[in-house]
Amino acid sequence: MEGLPIGWIGFSPRNKFERLLRSRVIKTIDGLPVWSLVCFFIHKNNRGQGVAKQLIVGAKDFIEKYDIPAIECYPVDTKGEK
């Protein structure tokens, strides 16, 4: 498994996600060019090791570097189910 990614994050301008643009539940609230953090994947062998936290730190660093004015996320409580 060496050399393969152990995780990734879905993070892009909100207007690149067609499903969000059509959503009746998650509506745009203002004119800011918001970015959306929509999903994570962490390989099962690497979960519980802080990988997701590091991905969020990387997204934060990107946001600061490129002066992105806002980010939104959509947490879901799966109650332990897949």
Helices and strands as residue ranges (DSSP letters): E 7-13, G 14-16, H 18-22, E 35-42, G 44-46, H 51-65, E 71-73
